[in-house]
Amino acid sequence: MKCWHCNSEVIWGGDFDYEDYGIDREGIVSNLSCSRCKAYYECYLDLEEESNGEKEIITASDKSEESKKSG
């Protein structure tokens, strides 16, 4: 994956459950950082459990430190 700001490679830092972030539903938060500039990304992936017990992806989004500062 390339950095939105400088187009360098981003480095995966880890995955966490929504529970670790105090979010009261199923999902995964992945964090990544740029190998060149100071951009930091958190990607949120909502998961919904179907009646058969399988998890379905319902939304995905990401946030960067740069966009948090400007918005």
C-alpha positions in Angstrom: 0.0 0.0 0.0 1.3 3.5 -0.8 1.1 6.6 1.4 -1.6 9.0 0.4 0.7 11.9 1.0 4.1 11.0 -0.4 3.5 7.8 -2.3 6.0 5.8 -0.3 5.4 2.3 1.1 3.4 2.1 4.4 4.4 -0.3 7.2 1.8 -2.4 8.9 1.8 -1.9 12.7 -0.8 -4.4 13.8 -4.5 -5.3 14.0 -6.8 -4.7 17.0 -10.4 -5.6 17.8 -12.9 -2.8 18.0 -13.2 -3.7 21.7 -9.6 -2.5 22.2 -10.7 0.9 20.9 -13.9 1.0 23.1 -16.2 0.5 20.1 -19.3 -1.6 20.9 -19.6 -3.7 17.8 -17.6 -6.3 15.8 -14.7 -5.0 13.7 -10.9 -4.7 13.2 -8.7 -1.6 13.4 -5.4 -1.9 11.5 -2.7 0.7 12.0 -0.1 1.6 9.4 2.6 4.3 9.2 4.5 5.7 6.3 8.1 4.6 5.8 9.1 8.2 4.7 6.8 10.9 6.0 5.0 11.1 9.4 1.6 10.0 8.1 -0.2 7.5 10.4 -3.3 5.5 9.2 -6.0 3.7 11.1 -8.2 1.6 8.9 -11.6 0.5 10.4 -13.3 -2.6 9.1 -16.8 -3.2 10.4 -17.9 -6.8 10.6 -21.4 -8.1 11.0 -22.2 -11.6 12.0 -24.7 -13.4 9.8 -27.3 -15.9 11.1 -25.0 -18.8 10.1 -22.2 -17.5 12.3 -20.0 -16.2 9.4 -18.7 -12.6 9.5 -19.5 -10.3 6.7 -17.6 -7.1 5.9 -20.2 -4.2 5.9 -18.0 -1.1 5.7 -14.3 -0.1 5.6 -12.7 3.3 6.1 -9.4 4.9 7.0 -8.1 8.0 8.8 -4.7 9.5 8.8 -3.1 11.9 11.3 -2.9 14.5 8.6 -6.6 14.4 7.8 -7.4 14.5 11.6 -5.4 17.8 11.9 -7.2 19.4 8.9 -10.7 18.3 9.7 
